């Protein structure tokens, strides 16, 4: 049985991924090649390991990611398999399919990454909405002051009294966009 990825290994794999991916969300086969070469992993073994990672993808991931790219979690799984093979921890050599523990690791890591991205997007939407609401409130306050001043001067105010609430909101959105 393949041992799980330790925290120290995870940090090392993350560092190697960052270095190879150069700020991208995935690493290409070409960019990853030097990492595997420096670990004395033969080209045939790299091909096999890469293929295991690609074939273990769910249908959503398979449809959205090139076979030439691995995510951070897939890259960690690939490096973990390569290291185990080089250390002789795989008595029968590389397995014919992705070990269940690594497939689960990749699935959970990618689910966590997607959840983090969704949370970040939600936070950004909330921030944007709060800014729009603050601008609208500021506009409404200014319109109210302006209207009150015009009433003192005998004017009718800047917002017609017969304007429907939907029209007023549309006007506020238009003016604050």
N, C-alpha and C positions, 0 to 999 in steps of 0.2 A: 504493500500500500504506500502510495506517495505521501510523504509528510506534508502538512499544510504549509502555506507561505507564512513565515514568521514576520514579526513587525520589522526586524532588522532587514530581512530580505525585501520586504515591501518597500522600505525606504530606499534601498539600493536600486530596486527595479524602477521605482518612480524617478530617481535621479537619472538613470540610464535612458528612460523614456523621454524625460524633459530635454536631455542632451541631444538625443536622436531626432525627436519630433520638432525641435526648434520653435516652440510656441504653438504648434498645431494640435488639434484634438486627436489626431491619429498619426501613426508613424508608417512611412512607406517601407516596402521591402528593401529598396535600395539604401534608405537611410539607416535601416536596422542592421544591414549586412556587416558593417564594421564591429558592431557590438557582439554579434554572434562569432565573428572571426577572432576577436580578441579573447573569447572564452574557449577557443579551440573546438568550436562546433563545426563539423563538416557541412559542406553545401547540401549534400543529400539529406542529412539530418534536419537542417534548417528548412528545406523544402517540405519534409514530412511534418515537422512541428507546425510550420505556418499553415499547412493544409488542415491539420487537426483543429487549429484555432478557427479557421474560416468555416470548416464543416460543422463546427459546434454552435454556430450562430443560430439564433432564432430567425424566423422568416422576416420579421420587421427589420432586424439588423442586416440580414443578408441582402435585402432589397435596397437598403440605404447606404451601405458601405462597400467600397471596392474590395475585391479579393487581394489587392495589392496593399491594403492598409489594415493595421491593427489598432484597436483602442488601447488605452493605457492598461486596462484590466487584461485584455487579450495578450498584450506584450508581456506583462508580468507572468501570465500563465505559460507563455512560450519560453521565457527565460527560466522559469522554475522547472519546466520539463527538461530543457537543455542542461541545466545545472545538475539535475538528478541523474540524467543519463551519463554526463561526463564523470560524475562522482561514483558511478557504478551502483546507484540506488535502484536502478530498474534492471533486475536480473535478466529479464527477457528482452531487454532493449526497449526502444520506444514503443508505446502501445499502438494498436491499430485505430483507436478512437480516443478522444479526449477523456481522461479519467473523470468520473462523476464529481469528485471533490473539486477539481479545477473548473469544470463546466459550471458548477454551482457558484464557485467563487466569482467567475466572470459575470454570470447572470446577476448576482447580488451587487457586485461593484458597479455594473452598468445601470442597474435599477436605482442605486443610490445616487449616481451621477446625474441621471435624468431627473430624479426628485430634487436634487440641489439646483439644477438648472431651472426647473419649474418654480421653485421657491424664489429664486433670484428674479425671474421674470415677473412673478406675482408682486414681489416687493417693488420692482421698478414701476409696474402699472399703478400700484397704490400711491407711490411717490408722485407720479405724473398726475394722477387724479387729484391728490391733495393740492398740488400746485395750481391746477386748473380751478379747483374750488376756491382757493385763496384769491386768485385773480378775479374770479366771478364775484366773490364777496367784496373785494376792494372796489370793483366796478359798481356793484349795487350800492355800496356805501357812498361813493362819489356821486352817483346818479341821485341818490336820496338827498344829499347835501345840496346839489345843484338844483334839484326840483324845489326844495324848501326855500332856497334863496330866491328862485324865480317867483315863487308864490308870494314872497314878501314884496317883490317888486311888481306884483300884479300879473306875472306871466302864468302860463299854463303848466310849466314843468317840462322836463325833457322826455318823459315817457307818457304817451297819450293815456288818459285814464280808461279808455275803452280797449286797450291792448290786452289780448288774452294771455294768460300765464305762459302757454307754450310759445307764443310769439316773443314774449319777453325773454324766456330762456334761450331761444334761438338767437335773439339779438345779442344777449350776453355772451353766448358761445362764439358768435361771429366776431364780436369785438375783442374778445380775450384770446382768440386763437393765434 
